[in-house]
Amino acid sequence: MPVNILFSSPGDWAAYETPLREALAQTGLEFDLRTDFPPDRVDYIVYAPNSKVQDFTPYSRLKAVLNLWAGVEDVVTNPTLTAPLARMVDPGLERGMVEWVTGHTLRHHLGMDAHIVNPDHEWSHVAPPLAQDRPVTILGLGALGTACARTLCDLGFPVTGWSRSAKLLYGIACTHGESGLAQALELAQIVILLLPATPDTENTLNAQTLSMLPRGAVVLNPGRGPLIDDAALLDALDSGQIGHATLDTFRTEPLPRDHPYWSHRHVTVTPHIASETRPDSASRVIAENIRRGEAGESLLHLVDRTAGY
């Protein structure tokens, strides 16, 4: 009997059908992959939280939901979902995030904006410090945060990583908890947010925590929009407490055209492009999880419902 797999992700079927069929075929499993099944015949759902499947109750033989997005905040609290939920940890997504974070860290470290936009042709012969003199803090040491921390560390930046629970990473100064957050922020000339969106992480950067940063610090947010108190950040930018914010994620997307971030001279908006799941590599992750499920092995990247990620 084949494994029945429902693909439920609006607009993604054309990109995923071929690589997902190929990845599943390589597992040796007999499978039936479709975009429509009677719910009581579905074994696995390859899922995007904005799909039409919102009530999981009819899926009586469901073995797991395999999220296509790295973020699970829009599905993890669904009371009808009782099957295991796996988040997407995709090598392609990881590399894209590392490249965005590294590029914008170097951009601000080197002061590149002043040379790229220089209408008055000013000759300011001031060299930037070396990376070793530019402390960077990463808030969030999951797969993406850890990959970014290691890359920046390899470039010579002194990197501090903060997480809610204790972590140990070679070459990275790791802190955790409330006292660890203050320690991580107080020296950070560049702070990068890569936390999941949960009730506990909402407004991690607020008026109080923004005041802990050195004056003129730079904020990069490729993580989740709710991690930042927008009003507090705008106040900190206006006062000079924060020198610049480069933001890729927002509470409302697309970012409304009249949002003050668009017109603020110390804000760079990028349209949620820091990273995205790549169909080829993501399909291999999904296929491996289905193989594991059918073999009775533990699934990769299972979500902790209590923690919310």
MITIVEX-235676 format. One record per residue (C-alpha): residue number from 1; residue in three letters; x, y, z. Coordinates in nm, 4 decimals. Layout:
BEGIN
{resi->NUM	resn->ALA	east->X	north->Y	up->Z};
...
END
This chain:
BEGIN
{resi->1	resn->MET	east->0.0000	north->0.0000	up->0.0000};
{resi->2	resn->PRO	east->0.1485	north->0.3379	up->-0.0963};
{resi->3	resn->VAL	east->0.2171	north->0.6185	up->0.1473};
{resi->4	resn->ASN	east->-0.0376	north->0.8922	up->0.0759};
{resi->5	resn->ILE	east->0.1125	north->1.2413	up->0.0834};
{resi->6	resn->LEU	east->-0.0958	north->1.5565	up->0.0544};
{resi->7	resn->PHE	east->0.0848	north->1.8654	up->-0.0731};
{resi->8	resn->SER	east->-0.0972	north->2.1671	up->0.0700};
{resi->9	resn->SER	east->0.0880	north->2.4896	up->-0.0028};
{resi->10	resn->PRO	east->-0.0773	north->2.7549	up->-0.2216};
{resi->11	resn->GLY	east->0.1173	north->2.8399	up->-0.5351};
{resi->12	resn->ASP	east->0.4125	north->2.6074	up->-0.4662};
{resi->13	resn->TRP	east->0.3089	north->2.2856	up->-0.6394};
{resi->14	resn->ALA	east->0.4714	north->2.3686	up->-0.9738};
{resi->15	resn->ALA	east->0.8065	north->2.4342	up->-0.8055};
{resi->16	resn->TYR	east->0.7943	north->2.1316	up->-0.5756};
{resi->17	resn->GLU	east->0.6281	north->1.8546	up->-0.7752};
{resi->18	resn->THR	east->0.9328	north->1.7331	up->-0.9691};
{resi->19	resn->PRO	east->1.2032	north->1.7637	up->-0.6984};
{resi->20	resn->LEU	east->0.9722	north->1.6164	up->-0.4335};
{resi->21	resn->ARG	east->0.8787	north->1.3180	up->-0.6518};
{resi->22	resn->GLU	east->1.2468	north->1.2612	up->-0.7261};
{resi->23	resn->ALA	east->1.3476	north->1.2832	up->-0.3603};
{resi->24	resn->LEU	east->1.0698	north->1.0475	up->-0.2537};
{resi->25	resn->ALA	east->1.1616	north->0.7986	up->-0.5266};
{resi->26	resn->GLN	east->1.5161	north->0.7874	up->-0.3930};
{resi->27	resn->THR	east->1.3884	north->0.6654	up->-0.0558};
{resi->28	resn->GLY	east->1.2544	north->0.3477	up->-0.2175};
{resi->29	resn->LEU	east->0.9089	north->0.4075	up->-0.0720};
{resi->30	resn->GLU	east->0.5928	north->0.3409	up->-0.2688};
{resi->31	resn->PHE	east->0.4038	north->0.6691	up->-0.2529};
{resi->32	resn->ASP	east->0.1107	north->0.8642	up->-0.3900};
{resi->33	resn->LEU	east->0.1716	north->1.2398	up->-0.3919};
{resi->34	resn->ARG	east->-0.1181	north->1.4707	up->-0.4746};
{resi->35	resn->THR	east->-0.2657	north->1.8127	up->-0.4039};
{resi->36	resn->ASP	east->-0.6026	north->1.6618	up->-0.3160};
{resi->37	resn->PHE	east->-0.6962	north->1.3526	up->-0.1150};
{resi->38	resn->PRO	east->-0.9942	north->1.2405	up->0.0887};
{resi->39	resn->PRO	east->-0.8798	north->1.3457	up->0.4380};
{resi->40	resn->ASP	east->-0.9183	north->0.9982	up->0.5890};
{resi->41	resn->ARG	east->-0.6624	north->0.8591	up->0.3408};
{resi->42	resn->VAL	east->-0.3802	north->1.1050	up->0.4114};
{resi->43	resn->ASP	east->-0.0655	north->0.9829	up->0.5904};
{resi->44	resn->TYR	east->0.1490	north->1.2969	up->0.5678};
{resi->45	resn->ILE	east->0.0814	north->1.6605	up->0.4828};
{resi->46	resn->VAL	east->0.3518	north->1.8743	up->0.3250};
{resi->47	resn->TYR	east->0.2223	north->2.1987	up->0.4592};
{resi->48	resn->ALA	east->0.2241	north->2.5763	up->0.4471};
{resi->49	resn->PRO	east->0.0336	north->2.7512	up->0.7261};
{resi->50	resn->ASN	east->-0.1572	north->2.9657	up->0.4743};
{resi->51	resn->SER	east->-0.3026	north->2.6600	up->0.3000};
{resi->52	resn->LYS	east->-0.6699	north->2.5682	up->0.2919};
{resi->53	resn->VAL	east->-0.6116	north->2.2967	up->0.5510};
{resi->54	resn->GLN	east->-0.6851	north->2.4596	up->0.8851};
{resi->55	resn->ASP	east->-0.8941	north->2.1903	up->1.0522};
{resi->56	resn->PHE	east->-0.6926	north->1.8718	up->1.0912};
{resi->57	resn->THR	east->-0.9728	north->1.6773	up->1.2594};
{resi->58	resn->PRO	east->-1.0833	north->1.4891	up->0.9434};
{resi->59	resn->TYR	east->-0.7295	north->1.3592	up->0.8864};
{resi->60	resn->SER	east->-0.7834	north->1.0556	up->1.1057};
{resi->61	resn->ARG	east->-0.4748	north->0.8565	up->1.0008};
{resi->62	resn->LEU	east->-0.2341	north->1.1506	up->0.9799};
{resi->63	resn->LYS	east->0.1179	north->1.0547	up->1.0888};
{resi->64	resn->ALA	east->0.2896	north->1.3949	up->1.0645};
{resi->65	resn->VAL	east->0.2688	north->1.7472	up->0.9256};
{resi->66	resn->LEU	east->0.5873	north->1.8586	up->0.7523};
{resi->67	resn->ASN	east->0.6022	north->2.2371	up->0.7484};
{resi->68	resn->LEU	east->0.7511	north->2.4032	up->0.4413};
{resi->69	resn->TRP	east->0.8362	north->2.7192	up->0.6343};
{resi->70	resn->ALA	east->1.1017	north->2.7669	up->0.8984};
{resi->71	resn->GLY	east->0.8466	north->2.9474	up->1.1153};
{resi->72	resn->VAL	east->0.5651	north->2.7481	up->1.2736};
{resi->73	resn->GLU	east->0.3971	north->3.0200	up->1.4794};
{resi->74	resn->ASP	east->0.0899	north->3.0155	up->1.2523};
{resi->75	resn->VAL	east->0.0232	north->2.6435	up->1.3005};
{resi->76	resn->VAL	east->0.1783	north->2.5328	up->1.6301};
{resi->77	resn->THR	east->-0.1174	north->2.6561	up->1.8371};
{resi->78	resn->ASN	east->-0.3829	north->2.4969	up->1.6134};
{resi->79	resn->PRO	east->-0.5849	north->2.2860	up->1.8602};
{resi->80	resn->THR	east->-0.6990	north->2.0425	up->1.5895};
{resi->81	resn->LEU	east->-0.3408	north->1.9373	up->1.5089};
{resi->82	resn->THR	east->-0.2445	north->1.6457	up->1.7303};
{resi->83	resn->ALA	east->-0.0031	north->1.4691	up->1.4937};
{resi->84	resn->PRO	east->0.3712	north->1.5457	up->1.5142};
{resi->85	resn->LEU	east->0.4752	north->1.8726	up->1.3505};
{resi->86	resn->ALA	east->0.8194	north->1.9164	up->1.1924};
{resi->87	resn->ARG	east->0.9577	north->2.2551	up->1.0987};
{resi->88	resn->MET	east->1.1691	north->2.3134	up->0.7889};
{resi->89	resn->VAL	east->1.5440	north->2.3207	up->0.8408};
{resi->90	resn->ASP	east->1.6698	north->2.3442	up->0.4852};
{resi->91	resn->PRO	east->2.0377	north->2.3741	up->0.3865};
{resi->92	resn->GLY	east->1.9411	north->2.6173	up->0.1093};
{resi->93	resn->LEU	east->1.7450	north->2.8348	up->0.3491};
{resi->94	resn->GLU	east->2.0373	north->2.8295	up->0.5906};
{resi->95	resn->ARG	east->2.2902	north->2.9368	up->0.3284};
{resi->96	resn->GLY	east->2.0627	north->3.2172	up->0.2085};
{resi->97	resn->MET	east->2.0286	north->3.3492	up->0.5628};
{resi->98	resn->VAL	east->2.4028	north->3.3334	up->0.6206};
{resi->99	resn->GLU	east->2.4642	north->3.5327	up->0.3031};
{resi->100	resn->TRP	east->2.2059	north->3.8026	up->0.3874};
{resi->101	resn->VAL	east->2.3294	north->3.8408	up->0.7442};
{resi->102	resn->THR	east->2.6959	north->3.8440	up->0.6420};
{resi->103	resn->GLY	east->2.6352	north->4.0918	up->0.3628};
{resi->104	resn->HIS	east->2.4472	north->4.3419	up->0.5779};
{resi->105	resn->THR	east->2.6823	north->4.2978	up->0.8720};
{resi->106	resn->LEU	east->2.9762	north->4.3821	up->0.6470};
{resi->107	resn->ARG	east->2.7806	north->4.6671	up->0.4887};
{resi->108	resn->HIS	east->2.7326	north->4.8379	up->0.8239};
{resi->109	resn->HIS	east->3.0732	north->4.7389	up->0.9584};
{resi->110	resn->LEU	east->3.2482	north->4.8947	up->0.6579};
{resi->111	resn->GLY	east->3.0177	north->5.1987	up->0.6401};
{resi->112	resn->MET	east->2.9414	north->5.1247	up->0.2773};
{resi->113	resn->ASP	east->2.6265	north->5.3371	up->0.2597};
{resi->114	resn->ALA	east->2.8268	north->5.6576	up->0.2922};
{resi->115	resn->HIS	east->3.0257	north->5.5694	up->-0.0200};
{resi->116	resn->ILE	east->2.7439	north->5.4213	up->-0.2263};
{resi->117	resn->VAL	east->2.5235	north->5.7290	up->-0.1715};
{resi->118	resn->ASN	east->2.7547	north->6.0291	up->-0.1709};
{resi->119	resn->PRO	east->2.5903	north->6.3073	up->-0.3756};
{resi->120	resn->ASP	east->2.8254	north->6.5758	up->-0.2400};
{resi->121	resn->HIS	east->3.1360	north->6.3758	up->-0.3365};
{resi->122	resn->GLU	east->3.2757	north->6.4057	up->0.0139};
{resi->123	resn->TRP	east->3.6259	north->6.2680	up->0.0685};
{resi->124	resn->SER	east->3.6189	north->6.1282	up->0.4219};
{resi->125	resn->HIS	east->3.9431	north->5.9376	up->0.4684};
{resi->126	resn->VAL	east->3.8379	north->5.7399	up->0.7745};
{resi->127	resn->ALA	east->3.9047	north->5.3665	up->0.7644};
{resi->128	resn->PRO	east->3.6651	north->5.1320	up->0.9446};
{resi->129	resn->PRO	east->3.7893	north->4.9258	up->1.2360};
{resi->130	resn->LEU	east->3.8873	north->4.5658	up->1.1821};
{resi->131	resn->ALA	east->3.6224	north->4.3000	up->1.2394};
{resi->132	resn->GLN	east->3.7964	north->4.2027	up->1.5629};
{resi->133	resn->ASP	east->3.7012	north->4.5419	up->1.7047};
{resi->134	resn->ARG	east->3.3320	north->4.5246	up->1.6094};
{resi->135	resn->PRO	east->3.1324	north->4.3141	up->1.8594};
{resi->136	resn->VAL	east->2.8283	north->4.1415	up->1.7123};
{resi->137	resn->THR	east->2.5431	north->3.9802	up->1.9033};
{resi->138	resn->ILE	east->2.3020	north->3.7252	up->1.7604};
{resi->139	resn->LEU	east->1.9747	north->3.6758	up->1.9445};
{resi->140	resn->GLY	east->1.8673	north->3.3206	up->1.8733};
{resi->141	resn->LEU	east->2.0992	north->3.0215	up->1.8410};
{resi->142	resn->GLY	east->1.8864	north->2.7781	up->1.6460};
{resi->143	resn->ALA	east->2.0106	north->2.6319	up->1.3188};
{resi->144	resn->LEU	east->2.0078	north->2.9681	up->1.1389};
{resi->145	resn->GLY	east->2.1533	north->3.1710	up->1.4252};
{resi->146	resn->THR	east->2.4286	north->2.9180	up->1.4829};
{resi->147	resn->ALA	east->2.5242	north->2.9109	up->1.1145};
{resi->148	resn->CYS	east->2.5397	north->3.2916	up->1.1017};
{resi->149	resn->ALA	east->2.7373	north->3.3093	up->1.4261};
{resi->150	resn->ARG	east->2.9997	north->3.0666	up->1.2986};
{resi->151	resn->THR	east->3.0415	north->3.2513	up->0.9688};
{resi->152	resn->LEU	east->3.0822	north->3.5916	up->1.1369};
{resi->153	resn->CYS	east->3.3220	north->3.4389	up->1.3869};
{resi->154	resn->ASP	east->3.5301	north->3.3004	up->1.0980};
{resi->155	resn->LEU	east->3.5473	north->3.6544	up->0.9559};
{resi->156	resn->GLY	east->3.7003	north->3.7753	up->1.2794};
{resi->157	resn->PHE	east->3.4047	north->3.9376	up->1.4526};
{resi->158	resn->PRO	east->3.3767	north->3.8772	up->1.8269};
{resi->159	resn->VAL	east->3.0353	north->3.7104	up->1.8370};
{resi->160	resn->THR	east->2.8057	north->3.6729	up->2.1342};
{resi->161	resn->GLY	east->2.5027	north->3.4521	up->2.1013};
{resi->162	resn->TRP	east->2.1976	north->3.4641	up->2.3239};
{resi->163	resn->SER	east->1.9309	north->3.1994	up->2.3646};
{resi->164	resn->ARG	east->1.6531	north->3.1345	up->2.6135};
{resi->165	resn->SER	east->1.8226	north->2.8164	up->2.7360};
{resi->166	resn->ALA	east->2.1943	north->2.7488	up->2.7772};
{resi->167	resn->LYS	east->2.3963	north->2.6635	up->2.4645};
{resi->168	resn->LEU	east->2.7638	north->2.5843	up->2.4122};
{resi->169	resn->LEU	east->2.9239	north->2.6726	up->2.0765};
{resi->170	resn->TYR	east->3.2964	north->2.6711	up->2.0101};
{resi->171	resn->GLY	east->3.4322	north->3.0215	up->1.9552};
{resi->172	resn->ILE	east->3.1012	north->3.1911	up->2.0426};
{resi->173	resn->ALA	east->3.0389	north->3.3613	up->2.3762};
{resi->174	resn->CYS	east->2.7001	north->3.2132	up->2.4696};
{resi->175	resn->THR	east->2.4631	north->3.3694	up->2.7195};
{resi->176	resn->HIS	east->2.1073	north->3.2857	up->2.8150};
{resi->177	resn->GLY	east->1.8177	north->3.4027	up->3.0252};
{resi->178	resn->GLU	east->1.7245	north->3.7541	up->3.1313};
{resi->179	resn->SER	east->2.0630	north->3.8457	up->3.2783};
{resi->180	resn->GLY	east->2.2370	north->3.6952	up->2.9763};
{resi->181	resn->LEU	east->2.0323	north->3.9153	up->2.7426};
{resi->182	resn->ALA	east->2.1595	north->4.2313	up->2.9099};
{resi->183	resn->GLN	east->2.5143	north->4.0979	up->2.8883};
{resi->184	resn->ALA	east->2.4718	north->4.0149	up->2.5195};
{resi->185	resn->LEU	east->2.3347	north->4.3573	up->2.4329};
{resi->186	resn->GLU	east->2.5569	north->4.5926	up->2.6287};
{resi->187	resn->LEU	east->2.8595	north->4.5595	up->2.3993};
{resi->188	resn->ALA	east->2.6847	north->4.4797	up->2.0700};
{resi->189	resn->GLN	east->2.7614	north->4.7319	up->1.7976};
{resi->190	resn->ILE	east->2.5554	north->4.5163	up->1.5625};
{resi->191	resn->VAL	east->2.2653	north->4.3035	up->1.6903};
{resi->192	resn->ILE	east->2.0978	north->4.0405	up->1.4715};
{resi->193	resn->LEU	east->1.7570	north->3.8922	up->1.5531};
{resi->194	resn->LEU	east->1.7033	north->3.5277	up->1.4623};
{resi->195	resn->LEU	east->1.4610	north->3.4186	up->1.7316};
{resi->196	resn->PRO	east->1.1351	north->3.2348	up->1.6608};
{resi->197	resn->ALA	east->0.8110	north->3.4249	up->1.7047};
{resi->198	resn->THR	east->0.6487	north->3.3114	up->2.0295};
{resi->199	resn->PRO	east->0.4645	north->3.4936	up->2.3092};
{resi->200	resn->ASP	east->0.7897	north->3.4873	up->2.5070};
{resi->201	resn->THR	east->0.9982	north->3.6463	up->2.2294};
{resi->202	resn->GLU	east->0.7537	north->3.9179	up->2.1234};
{resi->203	resn->ASN	east->0.9089	north->4.2652	up->2.1651};
{resi->204	resn->THR	east->1.2469	north->4.1234	up->2.2644};
{resi->205	resn->LEU	east->1.3804	north->4.4569	up->2.1435};
{resi->206	resn->ASN	east->1.1773	north->4.7184	up->2.3279};
{resi->207	resn->ALA	east->1.2489	north->5.0540	up->2.4861};
{resi->208	resn->GLN	east->1.4315	north->4.8945	up->2.7770};
{resi->209	resn->THR	east->1.6471	north->4.6506	up->2.5815};
{resi->210	resn->LEU	east->1.7234	north->4.9021	up->2.3052};
{resi->211	resn->SER	east->1.8608	north->5.1331	up->2.5744};
{resi->212	resn->MET	east->2.1061	north->4.8596	up->2.6760};
{resi->213	resn->LEU	east->2.2808	north->4.8740	up->2.3391};
{resi->214	resn->PRO	east->2.5764	north->5.1075	up->2.2831};
{resi->215	resn->ARG	east->2.4619	north->5.4387	up->2.1355};
{resi->216	resn->GLY	east->2.4585	north->5.4214	up->1.7566};
{resi->217	resn->ALA	east->2.4291	north->5.0406	up->1.7383};
{resi->218	resn->VAL	east->2.2848	north->4.8772	up->1.4269};
{resi->219	resn->VAL	east->1.9863	north->4.6416	up->1.4329};
{resi->220	resn->LEU	east->1.9358	north->4.3684	up->1.1716};
{resi->221	resn->ASN	east->1.6088	north->4.1751	up->1.1765};
{resi->222	resn->PRO	east->1.5820	north->3.8873	up->0.9278};
{resi->223	resn->GLY	east->1.3980	north->3.6802	up->1.1893};
{resi->224	resn->ARG	east->1.0391	north->3.7721	up->1.2702};
{resi->225	resn->GLY	east->0.8571	north->4.1069	up->1.2765};
{resi->226	resn->PRO	east->0.7046	north->4.0718	up->1.6259};
{resi->227	resn->LEU	east->1.0512	north->4.0471	up->1.7816};
{resi->228	resn->ILE	east->1.0675	north->4.4289	up->1.7717};
{resi->229	resn->ASP	east->0.8492	north->4.6916	up->1.9339};
{resi->230	resn->ASP	east->0.8166	north->4.9145	up->1.6264};
{resi->231	resn->ALA	east->0.7298	north->5.2336	up->1.8142};
{resi->232	resn->ALA	east->1.0242	north->5.1878	up->2.0501};
{resi->233	resn->LEU	east->1.2620	north->5.1262	up->1.7602};
{resi->234	resn->LEU	east->1.1444	north->5.4376	up->1.5771};
{resi->235	resn->ASP	east->1.1945	north->5.6426	up->1.8944};
{resi->236	resn->ALA	east->1.5442	north->5.4976	up->1.9370};
{resi->237	resn->LEU	east->1.6287	north->5.5786	up->1.5742};
{resi->238	resn->ASP	east->1.5018	north->5.9351	up->1.6123};
{resi->239	resn->SER	east->1.7092	north->5.9888	up->1.9264};
{resi->240	resn->GLY	east->2.0258	north->5.8398	up->1.7785};
{resi->241	resn->GLN	east->2.0335	north->5.5551	up->2.0306};
{resi->242	resn->ILE	east->2.0097	north->5.3237	up->1.7286};
{resi->243	resn->GLY	east->2.2169	north->5.4317	up->1.4306};
{resi->244	resn->HIS	east->2.0431	north->5.2231	up->1.1661};
{resi->245	resn->ALA	east->1.7973	north->4.9365	up->1.1330};
{resi->246	resn->THR	east->1.7949	north->4.6984	up->0.8385};
{resi->247	resn->LEU	east->1.4677	north->4.5074	up->0.8530};
{resi->248	resn->ASP	east->1.3517	north->4.2135	up->0.6438};
{resi->249	resn->THR	east->1.0496	north->4.0942	up->0.8422};
{resi->250	resn->PHE	east->0.7492	north->4.2850	up->0.9714};
{resi->251	resn->ARG	east->0.4288	north->4.2391	up->1.1692};
{resi->252	resn->THR	east->0.2262	north->4.3104	up->0.8554};
{resi->253	resn->GLU	east->0.3547	north->4.1949	up->0.5172};
{resi->254	resn->PRO	east->0.3775	north->4.3400	up->0.2632};
{resi->255	resn->LEU	east->0.4819	north->4.6378	up->0.4733};
{resi->256	resn->PRO	east->0.2074	north->4.9021	up->0.4260};
{resi->257	resn->ARG	east->0.3127	north->5.1814	up->0.1921};
{resi->258	resn->ASP	east->0.2483	north->5.4467	up->0.4566};
{resi->259	resn->HIS	east->0.4514	north->5.2750	up->0.7289};
{resi->260	resn->PRO	east->0.7123	north->5.5125	up->0.8774};
{resi->261	resn->TYR	east->0.9890	north->5.2594	up->0.8164};
{resi->262	resn->TRP	east->0.9741	north->5.3346	up->0.4429};
{resi->263	resn->SER	east->1.0554	north->5.7025	up->0.4829};
{resi->264	resn->HIS	east->1.2925	north->5.6920	up->0.7790};
{resi->265	resn->ARG	east->1.6425	north->5.7839	up->0.6661};
{resi->266	resn->HIS	east->1.7997	north->5.5426	up->0.9131};
{resi->267	resn->VAL	east->1.5953	north->5.2387	up->0.8087};
{resi->268	resn->THR	east->1.6554	north->4.9970	up->0.5240};
{resi->269	resn->VAL	east->1.3600	north->4.7794	up->0.4264};
{resi->270	resn->THR	east->1.4172	north->4.4540	up->0.2402};
{resi->271	resn->PRO	east->1.1001	north->4.2659	up->0.1330};
{resi->272	resn->HIS	east->1.1360	north->3.9397	up->0.3301};
{resi->273	resn->ILE	east->1.4129	north->3.8137	up->0.1042};
{resi->274	resn->ALA	east->1.6781	north->3.7263	up->0.3621};
{resi->275	resn->SER	east->1.6175	north->3.3631	up->0.2913};
{resi->276	resn->GLU	east->1.3609	north->3.1235	up->0.1563};
{resi->277	resn->THR	east->1.3153	north->2.7513	up->0.1307};
{resi->278	resn->ARG	east->1.4691	north->2.6009	up->-0.1848};
{resi->279	resn->PRO	east->1.2549	north->2.3277	up->-0.3429};
{resi->280	resn->ASP	east->1.5434	north->2.0925	up->-0.4281};
{resi->281	resn->SER	east->1.7042	north->2.0840	up->-0.0853};
{resi->282	resn->ALA	east->1.3744	north->2.1145	up->0.1041};
{resi->283	resn->SER	east->1.2327	north->1.8176	up->-0.0879};
{resi->284	resn->ARG	east->1.5190	north->1.6010	up->0.0326};
{resi->285	resn->VAL	east->1.4468	north->1.7033	up->0.3931};
{resi->286	resn->ILE	east->1.0775	north->1.6185	up->0.3512};
{resi->287	resn->ALA	east->1.1486	north->1.2836	up->0.1849};
{resi->288	resn->GLU	east->1.3925	north->1.1863	up->0.4597};
{resi->289	resn->ASN	east->1.1346	north->1.2648	up->0.7264};
{resi->290	resn->ILE	east->0.8722	north->1.0530	up->0.5522};
{resi->291	resn->ARG	east->1.1235	north->0.7693	up->0.5212};
{resi->292	resn->ARG	east->1.1949	north->0.8019	up->0.8930};
{resi->293	resn->GLY	east->0.8259	north->0.8042	up->0.9773};
{resi->294	resn->GLU	east->0.7643	north->0.4874	up->0.7785};
{resi->295	resn->ALA	east->1.0699	north->0.3185	up->0.9352};
{resi->296	resn->GLY	east->0.9570	north->0.4027	up->1.2870};
{resi->297	resn->GLU	east->1.2498	north->0.6387	up->1.3415};
{resi->298	resn->SER	east->1.2392	north->0.9794	up->1.5101};
{resi->299	resn->LEU	east->1.1490	north->1.2657	up->1.2784};
{resi->300	resn->LEU	east->1.3971	north->1.5442	up->1.2151};
{resi->301	resn->HIS	east->1.3277	north->1.8974	up->1.3440};
{resi->302	resn->LEU	east->1.0236	north->1.8112	up->1.5550};
{resi->303	resn->VAL	east->0.8504	north->2.1129	up->1.7056};
{resi->304	resn->ASP	east->0.8268	north->2.1454	up->2.0823};
{resi->305	resn->ARG	east->0.4637	north->2.2493	up->2.1242};
{resi->306	resn->THR	east->0.5305	north->2.3896	up->2.4711};
{resi->307	resn->ALA	east->0.8156	north->2.6133	up->2.3557};
{resi->308	resn->GLY	east->0.6368	north->2.7025	up->2.0323};
{resi->309	resn->TYR	east->0.9220	north->2.6136	up->1.7957};
END
